[in-house]
Amino acid sequence: MPWLWTFYDFPELQMPNTNNELEALNSALKANLNLHKGISKERRKIIIQDFLKAHSPCR
């Protein structure tokens, strides 16, 4: 609970007050992984890492 209003207490961090962006990222990743159902776990990890690197705000 102490983290619930962090976005409100620190406006200079420009944190969103909803998790919509995170949910959109998760559904895009899930859709991307579902396109490649027959891949190995190792290749799946690589796809996830590359996807997260591509969508990182610290590019």
All heavy atoms as TSV, in Angstrom:
chain	resi	resn	atom	element	x	y	z
A	1	MET	N	N	0.788	-1.203	0.000
A	1	MET	CA	C	0.000	0.000	0.000
A	1	MET	C	C	0.840	1.282	0.000
A	1	MET	O	O	0.391	2.266	-0.558
A	1	MET	CB	C	-0.936	-0.004	1.196
A	1	MET	CG	C	-2.085	-1.002	1.074
A	1	MET	SD	S	-3.117	-0.724	-0.362
A	1	MET	CE	C	-4.217	0.495	0.246
A	2	PRO	N	N	2.029	1.298	0.578
A	2	PRO	CA	C	2.764	2.566	0.578
A	2	PRO	C	C	3.168	3.026	-0.826
A	2	PRO	O	O	3.433	4.201	-1.043
A	2	PRO	CB	C	3.989	2.295	1.428
A	2	PRO	CG	C	4.144	0.829	1.459
A	2	PRO	CD	C	2.769	0.249	1.286
A	3	TRP	N	N	3.192	2.114	-1.792
A	3	TRP	CA	C	3.593	2.479	-3.154
A	3	TRP	C	C	2.411	2.876	-4.026
A	3	TRP	O	O	2.594	3.305	-5.167
A	3	TRP	CB	C	4.332	1.326	-3.817
A	3	TRP	CG	C	5.532	0.900	-3.031
A	3	TRP	CD1	C	5.645	-0.228	-2.277
A	3	TRP	CD2	C	6.754	1.596	-2.895
A	3	TRP	NE1	N	6.873	-0.274	-1.683
A	3	TRP	CE2	C	7.583	0.849	-2.050
A	3	TRP	CE3	C	7.240	2.795	-3.397
A	3	TRP	CZ2	C	8.857	1.243	-1.714
A	3	TRP	CZ3	C	8.518	3.178	-3.057
A	3	TRP	CH2	C	9.311	2.404	-2.221
A	4	LEU	N	N	1.218	2.757	-3.529
A	4	LEU	CA	C	0.022	2.972	-4.333
A	4	LEU	C	C	-0.051	4.377	-4.914
A	4	LEU	O	O	-0.424	4.551	-6.064
A	4	LEU	CB	C	-1.220	2.675	-3.488
A	4	LEU	CG	C	-2.545	2.720	-4.215
A	4	LEU	CD1	C	-2.594	1.682	-5.319
A	4	LEU	CD2	C	-3.676	2.480	-3.239
A	5	TRP	N	N	0.313	5.379	-4.172
A	5	TRP	CA	C	0.187	6.765	-4.637
A	5	TRP	C	C	1.525	7.390	-5.013
A	5	TRP	O	O	1.674	8.601	-5.037
A	5	TRP	CB	C	-0.510	7.609	-3.563
A	5	TRP	CG	C	-1.872	7.095	-3.271
A	5	TRP	CD1	C	-2.256	6.419	-2.163
A	5	TRP	CD2	C	-3.025	7.174	-4.107
A	5	TRP	NE1	N	-3.572	6.069	-2.256
A	5	TRP	CE2	C	-4.078	6.531	-3.436
A	5	TRP	CE3	C	-3.262	7.728	-5.365
A	5	TRP	CZ2	C	-5.343	6.424	-3.977
A	5	TRP	CZ3	C	-4.529	7.625	-5.900
A	5	TRP	CH2	C	-5.549	6.980	-5.208
A	6	THR	N	N	2.507	6.571	-5.356
A	6	THR	CA	C	3.825	7.076	-5.718
A	6	THR	C	C	3.742	8.034	-6.901
A	6	THR	O	O	4.406	9.067	-6.926
A	6	THR	CB	C	4.776	5.915	-6.044
A	6	THR	OG1	O	4.846	5.060	-4.913
A	6	THR	CG2	C	6.163	6.420	-6.375
A	7	PHE	N	N	2.923	7.725	-7.884
A	7	PHE	CA	C	2.801	8.594	-9.060
A	7	PHE	C	C	2.296	9.971	-8.671
A	7	PHE	O	O	2.643	10.978	-9.277
A	7	PHE	CB	C	1.872	7.973	-10.109
A	7	PHE	CG	C	0.406	8.084	-9.776
A	7	PHE	CD1	C	-0.335	9.150	-10.259
A	7	PHE	CD2	C	-0.225	7.139	-8.982
A	7	PHE	CE1	C	-1.683	9.277	-9.953
A	7	PHE	CE2	C	-1.562	7.252	-8.673
A	7	PHE	CZ	C	-2.289	8.326	-9.161
A	8	TYR	N	N	1.498	10.031	-7.626
A	8	TYR	CA	C	0.922	11.289	-7.173
A	8	TYR	C	C	1.927	12.095	-6.340
A	8	TYR	O	O	2.004	13.313	-6.457
A	8	TYR	CB	C	-0.331	10.990	-6.350
A	8	TYR	CG	C	-1.103	12.207	-5.933
A	8	TYR	CD1	C	-1.876	12.915	-6.850
A	8	TYR	CD2	C	-1.063	12.658	-4.615
A	8	TYR	CE1	C	-2.597	14.030	-6.466
A	8	TYR	CE2	C	-1.766	13.774	-4.225
A	8	TYR	CZ	C	-2.534	14.455	-5.141
A	8	TYR	OH	O	-3.230	15.571	-4.774
A	9	ASP	N	N	2.706	11.393	-5.523
A	9	ASP	CA	C	3.661	12.055	-4.636
A	9	ASP	C	C	4.898	12.578	-5.360
A	9	ASP	O	O	5.542	13.519	-4.886
A	9	ASP	CB	C	4.104	11.087	-3.526
A	9	ASP	CG	C	2.953	10.701	-2.614
A	9	ASP	OD1	O	1.981	11.475	-2.529
A	9	ASP	OD2	O	3.027	9.620	-2.000
A	10	PHE	N	N	5.246	11.970	-6.490
A	10	PHE	CA	C	6.451	12.352	-7.230
A	10	PHE	C	C	6.116	12.638	-8.692
A	10	PHE	O	O	6.449	11.852	-9.583
A	10	PHE	CB	C	7.509	11.245	-7.142
A	10	PHE	CG	C	7.895	10.895	-5.735
A	10	PHE	CD1	C	7.363	9.783	-5.102
A	10	PHE	CD2	C	8.797	11.681	-5.039
A	10	PHE	CE1	C	7.713	9.466	-3.799
A	10	PHE	CE2	C	9.163	11.370	-3.750
A	10	PHE	CZ	C	8.613	10.259	-3.123
A	11	PRO	N	N	5.493	13.765	-8.985
A	11	PRO	CA	C	5.095	14.044	-10.377
A	11	PRO	C	C	6.296	14.212	-11.317
A	11	PRO	O	O	6.166	13.999	-12.520
A	11	PRO	CB	C	4.300	15.340	-10.268
A	11	PRO	CG	C	4.704	15.952	-8.977
A	11	PRO	CD	C	5.112	14.825	-8.074
A	12	GLU	N	N	7.470	14.543	-10.773
A	12	GLU	CA	C	8.650	14.720	-11.620
A	12	GLU	C	C	9.099	13.404	-12.257
A	12	GLU	O	O	9.814	13.405	-13.260
A	12	GLU	CB	C	9.805	15.355	-10.835
A	12	GLU	CG	C	10.374	14.507	-9.736
A	12	GLU	CD	C	9.645	14.584	-8.395
A	12	GLU	OE1	O	8.612	15.250	-8.296
A	12	GLU	OE2	O	10.140	13.956	-7.448
A	13	LEU	N	N	8.669	12.268	-11.715
A	13	LEU	CA	C	9.020	10.970	-12.293
A	13	LEU	C	C	8.173	10.634	-13.511
A	13	LEU	O	O	8.488	9.702	-14.243
A	13	LEU	CB	C	8.866	9.859	-11.246
A	13	LEU	CG	C	9.801	9.939	-10.053
A	13	LEU	CD1	C	9.502	8.834	-9.059
A	13	LEU	CD2	C	11.246	9.896	-10.496
A	14	GLN	N	N	7.096	11.357	-13.723
A	14	GLN	CA	C	6.185	11.167	-14.854
A	14	GLN	C	C	5.717	9.718	-14.975
A	14	GLN	O	O	5.730	9.123	-16.044
A	14	GLN	CB	C	6.829	11.630	-16.147
A	14	GLN	CG	C	7.175	13.091	-16.136
A	14	GLN	CD	C	7.876	13.540	-17.396
A	14	GLN	OE1	O	8.302	12.734	-18.199
A	14	GLN	NE2	N	7.961	14.842	-17.564
A	15	MET	N	N	5.323	9.147	-13.842
A	15	MET	CA	C	4.825	7.778	-13.817
A	15	MET	C	C	3.346	7.771	-14.181
A	15	MET	O	O	2.599	8.637	-13.728
A	15	MET	CB	C	5.019	7.175	-12.420
A	15	MET	CG	C	6.453	7.021	-12.032
A	15	MET	SD	S	6.730	6.621	-10.294
A	15	MET	CE	C	5.664	5.270	-10.014
A	16	PRO	N	N	2.919	6.796	-14.980
A	16	PRO	CA	C	1.491	6.722	-15.299
A	16	PRO	C	C	0.692	6.286	-14.067
A	16	PRO	O	O	1.203	5.578	-13.195
A	16	PRO	CB	C	1.420	5.667	-16.391
A	16	PRO	CG	C	2.650	4.858	-16.228
A	16	PRO	CD	C	3.692	5.775	-15.647
A	17	ASN	N	N	-0.559	6.688	-14.006
A	17	ASN	CA	C	-1.384	6.316	-12.855
A	17	ASN	C	C	-2.223	5.072	-13.140
A	17	ASN	O	O	-3.040	4.676	-12.317
A	17	ASN	CB	C	-2.279	7.477	-12.421
A	17	ASN	CG	C	-3.237	7.887	-13.504
A	17	ASN	OD1	O	-3.109	7.467	-14.644
A	17	ASN	ND2	N	-4.194	8.716	-13.161
A	18	THR	N	N	-2.043	4.468	-14.299
A	18	THR	CA	C	-2.722	3.211	-14.621
A	18	THR	C	C	-1.692	2.203	-15.113
A	18	THR	O	O	-0.557	2.554	-15.400
A	18	THR	CB	C	-3.778	3.406	-15.734
A	18	THR	OG1	O	-3.099	3.766	-16.934
A	18	THR	CG2	C	-4.788	4.472	-15.351
A	19	ASN	N	N	-2.129	0.968	-15.260
A	19	ASN	CA	C	-1.227	-0.060	-15.783
A	19	ASN	C	C	-1.580	-0.414	-17.232
A	19	ASN	O	O	-1.188	-1.457	-17.731
A	19	ASN	CB	C	-1.249	-1.302	-14.897
A	19	ASN	CG	C	-2.584	-1.978	-14.884
A	19	ASN	OD1	O	-3.585	-1.435	-15.330
A	19	ASN	ND2	N	-2.620	-3.197	-14.378
A	20	ASN	N	N	-2.290	0.468	-17.934
A	20	ASN	CA	C	-2.695	0.204	-19.312
A	20	ASN	C	C	-1.505	-0.048	-20.221
A	20	ASN	O	O	-1.539	-0.945	-21.073
A	20	ASN	CB	C	-3.525	1.364	-19.864
A	20	ASN	CG	C	-4.864	1.469	-19.195
A	20	ASN	OD1	O	-5.329	0.521	-18.582
A	20	ASN	ND2	N	-5.480	2.631	-19.300
A	21	GLU	N	N	-0.463	0.725	-20.074
A	21	GLU	CA	C	0.711	0.566	-20.930
A	21	GLU	C	C	1.370	-0.789	-20.709
A	21	GLU	O	O	1.783	-1.455	-21.666
A	21	GLU	CB	C	1.702	1.692	-20.652
A	21	GLU	CG	C	2.833	1.768	-21.630
A	21	GLU	CD	C	3.711	2.982	-21.383
A	21	GLU	OE1	O	3.308	3.888	-20.654
A	21	GLU	OE2	O	4.819	2.999	-21.936
A	22	LEU	N	N	1.442	-1.202	-19.461
A	22	LEU	CA	C	2.026	-2.500	-19.138
A	22	LEU	C	C	1.177	-3.631	-19.696
A	22	LEU	O	O	1.692	-4.603	-20.256
A	22	LEU	CB	C	2.183	-2.641	-17.623
A	22	LEU	CG	C	2.764	-3.940	-17.109
A	22	LEU	CD1	C	4.170	-4.134	-17.658
A	22	LEU	CD2	C	2.777	-3.941	-15.603
A	23	GLU	N	N	-0.139	-3.517	-19.559
A	23	GLU	CA	C	-1.044	-4.541	-20.092
A	23	GLU	C	C	-0.939	-4.627	-21.611
A	23	GLU	O	O	-0.976	-5.716	-22.190
A	23	GLU	CB	C	-2.481	-4.255	-19.676
A	23	GLU	CG	C	-2.734	-4.441	-18.190
A	23	GLU	CD	C	-2.519	-5.870	-17.720
A	23	GLU	OE1	O	-2.768	-6.820	-18.492
A	23	GLU	OE2	O	-2.079	-6.036	-16.574
A	24	ALA	N	N	-0.799	-3.495	-22.290
A	24	ALA	CA	C	-0.654	-3.490	-23.737
A	24	ALA	C	C	0.651	-4.174	-24.146
A	24	ALA	O	O	0.682	-4.935	-25.120
A	24	ALA	CB	C	-0.700	-2.065	-24.260
A	25	LEU	N	N	1.710	-3.914	-23.407
A	25	LEU	CA	C	2.994	-4.545	-23.684
A	25	LEU	C	C	2.898	-6.058	-23.498
A	25	LEU	O	O	3.382	-6.823	-24.335
A	25	LEU	CB	C	4.074	-3.965	-22.772
A	25	LEU	CG	C	5.483	-4.458	-23.021
A	25	LEU	CD1	C	6.017	-3.907	-24.337
A	25	LEU	CD2	C	6.382	-4.044	-21.879
A	26	ASN	N	N	2.246	-6.485	-22.414
A	26	ASN	CA	C	2.091	-7.920	-22.158
A	26	ASN	C	C	1.276	-8.600	-23.245
A	26	ASN	O	O	1.605	-9.706	-23.674
A	26	ASN	CB	C	1.440	-8.159	-20.796
A	26	ASN	CG	C	2.401	-7.934	-19.663
A	26	ASN	OD1	O	3.602	-7.996	-19.829
A	26	ASN	ND2	N	1.859	-7.655	-18.490
A	27	SER	N	N	0.198	-7.979	-23.708
A	27	SER	CA	C	-0.622	-8.618	-24.730
A	27	SER	C	C	0.104	-8.647	-26.071
A	27	SER	O	O	-0.025	-9.607	-26.827
A	27	SER	CB	C	-1.992	-7.981	-24.851
A	27	SER	OG	O	-1.942	-6.622	-24.918
A	28	ALA	N	N	0.909	-7.627	-26.379
A	28	ALA	CA	C	1.689	-7.656	-27.613
A	28	ALA	C	C	2.743	-8.755	-27.562
A	28	ALA	O	O	2.964	-9.469	-28.555
A	28	ALA	CB	C	2.348	-6.299	-27.843
A	29	LEU	N	N	3.387	-8.913	-26.413
A	29	LEU	CA	C	4.373	-9.976	-26.250
A	29	LEU	C	C	3.709	-11.342	-26.366
A	29	LEU	O	O	4.215	-12.239	-27.042
A	29	LEU	CB	C	5.087	-9.840	-24.904
A	29	LEU	CG	C	6.094	-10.930	-24.549
A	29	LEU	CD1	C	7.205	-11.011	-25.594
A	29	LEU	CD2	C	6.676	-10.679	-23.176
A	30	LYS	N	N	2.572	-11.506	-25.736
A	30	LYS	CA	C	1.838	-12.775	-25.781
A	30	LYS	C	C	1.422	-13.109	-27.217
A	30	LYS	O	O	1.548	-14.252	-27.660
A	30	LYS	CB	C	0.607	-12.678	-24.883
A	30	LYS	CG	C	-0.077	-13.982	-24.625
A	30	LYS	CD	C	-1.178	-13.777	-23.601
A	30	LYS	CE	C	-1.920	-15.049	-23.331
A	30	LYS	NZ	N	-2.969	-14.870	-22.336
A	31	ALA	N	N	0.953	-12.114	-27.950
A	31	ALA	CA	C	0.567	-12.338	-29.348
A	31	ALA	C	C	1.785	-12.730	-30.179
A	31	ALA	O	O	1.706	-13.609	-31.043
A	31	ALA	CB	C	-0.081	-11.080	-29.910
A	32	ASN	N	N	2.911	-12.095	-29.916
A	32	ASN	CA	C	4.140	-12.403	-30.637
A	32	ASN	C	C	4.593	-13.828	-30.354
A	32	ASN	O	O	5.015	-14.546	-31.258
A	32	ASN	CB	C	5.222	-11.406	-30.238
A	32	ASN	CG	C	6.412	-11.423	-31.168
A	32	ASN	OD1	O	6.451	-12.165	-32.123
A	32	ASN	ND2	N	7.381	-10.593	-30.863
A	33	LEU	N	N	4.498	-14.253	-29.117
A	33	LEU	CA	C	4.916	-15.612	-28.759
A	33	LEU	C	C	3.950	-16.657	-29.299
A	33	LEU	O	O	4.369	-17.762	-29.642
A	33	LEU	CB	C	5.053	-15.745	-27.243
A	33	LEU	CG	C	6.234	-15.009	-26.624
A	33	LEU	CD1	C	6.160	-15.094	-25.111
A	33	LEU	CD2	C	7.541	-15.564	-27.128
A	34	ASN	N	N	2.683	-16.334	-29.378
A	34	ASN	CA	C	1.706	-17.294	-29.893
A	34	ASN	C	C	1.867	-17.531	-31.390
A	34	ASN	O	O	1.418	-18.556	-31.904
A	34	ASN	CB	C	0.280	-16.839	-29.584
A	34	ASN	CG	C	-0.081	-17.075	-28.133
A	34	ASN	OD1	O	0.536	-17.903	-27.464
A	34	ASN	ND2	N	-1.045	-16.341	-27.638
A	35	LEU	N	N	2.502	-16.605	-32.086
A	35	LEU	CA	C	2.774	-16.809	-33.507
A	35	LEU	C	C	3.808	-17.910	-33.722
A	35	LEU	O	O	3.865	-18.511	-34.783
A	35	LEU	CB	C	3.291	-15.510	-34.142
A	35	LEU	CG	C	2.291	-14.370	-34.262
A	35	LEU	CD1	C	3.005	-13.127	-34.777
A	35	LEU	CD2	C	1.151	-14.757	-35.171
A	36	HIS	N	N	4.618	-18.158	-32.711
A	36	HIS	CA	C	5.727	-19.105	-32.822
A	36	HIS	C	C	5.552	-20.224	-31.792
A	36	HIS	O	O	6.369	-20.372	-30.894
A	36	HIS	CB	C	7.051	-18.386	-32.591
A	36	HIS	CG	C	7.230	-17.172	-33.432
A	36	HIS	ND1	N	7.549	-17.241	-34.761
A	36	HIS	CD2	C	7.115	-15.855	-33.148
A	36	HIS	CE1	C	7.631	-16.033	-35.251
A	36	HIS	NE2	N	7.367	-15.165	-34.297
A	37	LYS	N	N	4.538	-21.014	-31.940
A	37	LYS	CA	C	4.228	-22.029	-30.924
A	37	LYS	C	C	5.256	-23.152	-30.832
A	37	LYS	O	O	5.446	-23.723	-29.777
A	37	LYS	CB	C	2.850	-22.613	-31.188
A	37	LYS	CG	C	1.740	-21.656	-30.878
A	37	LYS	CD	C	0.407	-22.361	-30.962
A	37	LYS	CE	C	-0.711	-21.404	-30.736
A	37	LYS	NZ	N	-0.937	-21.075	-29.358
A	38	GLY	N	N	5.938	-23.486	-31.931
A	38	GLY	CA	C	6.825	-24.643	-31.921
A	38	GLY	C	C	8.264	-24.350	-31.584
A	38	GLY	O	O	9.133	-25.181	-31.841
A	39	ILE	N	N	8.567	-23.211	-30.994
A	39	ILE	CA	C	9.964	-22.884	-30.720
A	39	ILE	C	C	10.401	-23.437	-29.365
A	39	ILE	O	O	9.591	-23.687	-28.475
A	39	ILE	CB	C	10.214	-21.361	-30.770
A	39	ILE	CG1	C	9.389	-20.633	-29.724
A	39	ILE	CG2	C	9.926	-20.825	-32.146
A	39	ILE	CD1	C	9.711	-19.160	-29.621
A	40	SER	N	N	11.704	-23.594	-29.235
A	40	SER	CA	C	12.252	-24.113	-27.984
A	40	SER	C	C	12.194	-23.040	-26.896
A	40	SER	O	O	12.011	-21.856	-27.178
A	40	SER	CB	C	13.703	-24.546	-28.193
A	40	SER	OG	O	14.514	-23.424	-28.460
A	41	LYS	N	N	12.399	-23.476	-25.658
A	41	LYS	CA	C	12.398	-22.530	-24.535
A	41	LYS	C	C	13.526	-21.520	-24.662
A	41	LYS	O	O	13.365	-20.348	-24.320
A	41	LYS	CB	C	12.518	-23.278	-23.201
A	41	LYS	CG	C	11.256	-23.944	-22.767
A	41	LYS	CD	C	11.398	-24.492	-21.364
A	41	LYS	CE	C	10.095	-25.117	-20.928
A	41	LYS	NZ	N	10.138	-25.554	-19.539
A	42	GLU	N	N	14.672	-21.969	-25.173
A	42	GLU	CA	C	15.813	-21.066	-25.319
A	42	GLU	C	C	15.514	-19.971	-26.344
A	42	GLU	O	O	15.801	-18.805	-26.114
A	42	GLU	CB	C	17.057	-21.868	-25.730
A	42	GLU	CG	C	18.344	-21.143	-25.496
A	42	GLU	CD	C	18.547	-20.725	-24.051
A	42	GLU	OE1	O	18.265	-21.514	-23.138
A	42	GLU	OE2	O	18.999	-19.584	-23.836
A	43	ARG	N	N	14.922	-20.338	-27.471
A	43	ARG	CA	C	14.560	-19.348	-28.489
A	43	ARG	C	C	13.453	-18.426	-27.973
A	43	ARG	O	O	13.421	-17.248	-28.280
A	43	ARG	CB	C	14.100	-20.033	-29.781
A	43	ARG	CG	C	15.159	-20.792	-30.500
A	43	ARG	CD	C	16.159	-19.920	-31.153
A	43	ARG	NE	N	15.567	-19.282	-32.317
A	43	ARG	CZ	C	16.137	-18.301	-32.969
A	43	ARG	NH1	N	17.300	-17.847	-32.597
A	43	ARG	NH2	N	15.558	-17.762	-34.007
A	44	ARG	N	N	12.536	-18.980	-27.167
A	44	ARG	CA	C	11.465	-18.177	-26.582
A	44	ARG	C	C	12.049	-17.100	-25.661
A	44	ARG	O	O	11.619	-15.945	-25.671
A	44	ARG	CB	C	10.499	-19.076	-25.813
A	44	ARG	CG	C	9.272	-18.405	-25.307
A	44	ARG	CD	C	8.327	-19.418	-24.687
A	44	ARG	NE	N	7.735	-20.270	-25.693
A	44	ARG	CZ	C	6.536	-20.062	-26.247
A	44	ARG	NH1	N	5.827	-19.043	-25.872
A	44	ARG	NH2	N	6.078	-20.870	-27.164
A	45	LYS	N	N	13.058	-17.467	-24.882
A	45	LYS	CA	C	13.732	-16.495	-24.007
A	45	LYS	C	C	14.377	-15.384	-24.823
A	45	LYS	O	O	14.322	-14.209	-24.452
A	45	LYS	CB	C	14.800	-17.192	-23.156
A	45	LYS	CG	C	14.248	-18.054	-22.053
A	45	LYS	CD	C	15.382	-18.706	-21.283
A	45	LYS	CE	C	14.879	-19.692	-20.273
A	45	LYS	NZ	N	15.966	-20.371	-19.556
A	46	ILE	N	N	14.977	-15.756	-25.950
A	46	ILE	CA	C	15.624	-14.758	-26.807
A	46	ILE	C	C	14.585	-13.797	-27.379
A	46	ILE	O	O	14.806	-12.583	-27.416
A	46	ILE	CB	C	16.419	-15.453	-27.932
A	46	ILE	CG1	C	17.609	-16.188	-27.327
A	46	ILE	CG2	C	16.866	-14.463	-28.993
A	46	ILE	CD1	C	18.333	-17.104	-28.290
A	47	ILE	N	N	13.446	-14.322	-27.810
A	47	ILE	CA	C	12.376	-13.463	-28.337
A	47	ILE	C	C	11.899	-12.493	-27.266
A	47	ILE	O	O	11.713	-11.298	-27.527
A	47	ILE	CB	C	11.202	-14.311	-28.874
A	47	ILE	CG1	C	11.613	-15.018	-30.163
A	47	ILE	CG2	C	9.970	-13.451	-29.108
A	47	ILE	CD1	C	10.580	-15.973	-30.698
A	48	ILE	N	N	11.716	-12.977	-26.051
A	48	ILE	CA	C	11.258	-12.117	-24.953
A	48	ILE	C	C	12.293	-11.036	-24.652
A	48	ILE	O	O	11.955	-9.858	-24.503
A	48	ILE	CB	C	10.949	-12.957	-23.695
A	48	ILE	CG1	C	9.735	-13.846	-23.946
A	48	ILE	CG2	C	10.722	-12.068	-22.478
A	48	ILE	CD1	C	9.486	-14.882	-22.866
A	49	GLN	N	N	13.569	-11.416	-24.582
A	49	GLN	CA	C	14.625	-10.436	-24.309
A	49	GLN	C	C	14.679	-9.372	-25.399
A	49	GLN	O	O	14.768	-8.176	-25.097
A	49	GLN	CB	C	15.978	-11.131	-24.200
A	49	GLN	CG	C	16.140	-11.932	-22.942
A	49	GLN	CD	C	17.437	-12.725	-22.922
A	49	GLN	OE1	O	18.126	-12.848	-23.940
A	49	GLN	NE2	N	17.752	-13.288	-21.772
A	50	ASP	N	N	14.625	-9.786	-26.660
A	50	ASP	CA	C	14.678	-8.822	-27.765
A	50	ASP	C	C	13.454	-7.916	-27.767
A	50	ASP	O	O	13.558	-6.724	-28.039
A	50	ASP	CB	C	14.794	-9.550	-29.105
A	50	ASP	CG	C	16.155	-10.197	-29.301
A	50	ASP	OD1	O	17.083	-9.863	-28.534
A	50	ASP	OD2	O	16.269	-11.031	-30.215
A	51	PHE	N	N	12.290	-8.478	-27.461
A	51	PHE	CA	C	11.061	-7.693	-27.407
A	51	PHE	C	C	11.156	-6.631	-26.313
A	51	PHE	O	O	10.820	-5.469	-26.540
A	51	PHE	CB	C	9.864	-8.618	-27.158
A	51	PHE	CG	C	8.540	-7.924	-27.169
A	51	PHE	CD1	C	7.879	-7.732	-28.360
A	51	PHE	CD2	C	7.961	-7.478	-26.000
A	51	PHE	CE1	C	6.657	-7.088	-28.386
A	51	PHE	CE2	C	6.747	-6.832	-26.012
A	51	PHE	CZ	C	6.089	-6.643	-27.211
A	52	LEU	N	N	11.616	-7.017	-25.136
A	52	LEU	CA	C	11.725	-6.072	-24.035
A	52	LEU	C	C	12.798	-5.017	-24.297
A	52	LEU	O	O	12.620	-3.852	-23.932
A	52	LEU	CB	C	11.991	-6.808	-22.726
A	52	LEU	CG	C	10.844	-7.686	-22.234
A	52	LEU	CD1	C	11.255	-8.435	-20.969
A	52	LEU	CD2	C	9.595	-6.882	-22.002
A	53	LYS	N	N	13.889	-5.393	-24.944
A	53	LYS	CA	C	14.918	-4.412	-25.299
A	53	LYS	C	C	14.362	-3.398	-26.286
A	53	LYS	O	O	14.639	-2.201	-26.185
A	53	LYS	CB	C	16.124	-5.097	-25.916
A	53	LYS	CG	C	17.020	-5.777	-24.929
A	53	LYS	CD	C	18.187	-6.432	-25.646
A	53	LYS	CE	C	18.964	-7.321	-24.718
A	53	LYS	NZ	N	20.012	-8.079	-25.446
A	54	ALA	N	N	13.576	-3.874	-27.245
A	54	ALA	CA	C	13.000	-2.981	-28.260
A	54	ALA	C	C	11.991	-2.008	-27.673
A	54	ALA	O	O	11.813	-0.913	-28.180
A	54	ALA	CB	C	12.353	-3.796	-29.367
A	55	HIS	N	N	11.338	-2.409	-26.581
A	55	HIS	CA	C	10.306	-1.561	-25.975
A	55	HIS	C	C	10.772	-0.890	-24.686
A	55	HIS	O	O	9.967	-0.355	-23.935
A	55	HIS	CB	C	9.054	-2.399	-25.707
A	55	HIS	CG	C	8.369	-2.817	-26.958
A	55	HIS	ND1	N	8.731	-3.936	-27.654
A	55	HIS	CD2	C	7.373	-2.239	-27.654
A	55	HIS	CE1	C	7.975	-4.053	-28.720
A	55	HIS	NE2	N	7.149	-3.037	-28.755
A	56	SER	N	N	12.062	-0.916	-24.441
A	56	SER	CA	C	12.616	-0.298	-23.243
A	56	SER	C	C	12.669	1.220	-23.406
A	56	SER	O	O	13.061	1.727	-24.449
A	56	SER	CB	C	14.023	-0.833	-22.995
A	56	SER	OG	O	14.627	-0.124	-21.964
A	57	PRO	N	N	12.283	1.976	-22.378
A	57	PRO	CA	C	12.370	3.429	-22.468
A	57	PRO	C	C	13.811	3.948	-22.428
A	57	PRO	O	O	14.077	5.082	-22.754
A	57	PRO	CB	C	11.594	3.907	-21.256
A	57	PRO	CG	C	11.614	2.786	-20.301
A	57	PRO	CD	C	11.706	1.531	-21.132
A	58	CYS	N	N	14.745	3.103	-22.065
A	58	CYS	CA	C	16.162	3.511	-21.944
A	58	CYS	C	C	16.968	3.118	-23.167
A	58	CYS	O	O	18.134	2.768	-23.048
A	58	CYS	CB	C	16.761	2.864	-20.697
A	58	CYS	SG	S	15.933	3.300	-19.186
A	59	ARG	N	N	16.378	3.149	-24.341
A	59	ARG	CA	C	17.093	2.721	-25.554
A	59	ARG	C	C	18.250	3.573	-25.852
A	59	ARG	O	O	18.488	4.635	-25.791
A	59	ARG	CB	C	16.164	2.737	-26.756
A	59	ARG	CG	C	15.191	1.612	-26.722
A	59	ARG	CD	C	14.442	1.556	-27.996
A	59	ARG	NE	N	13.083	1.990	-27.690
A	59	ARG	CZ	C	12.165	2.201	-28.582
A	59	ARG	NH1	N	12.442	2.063	-29.822
A	59	ARG	NH2	N	10.967	2.553	-28.259
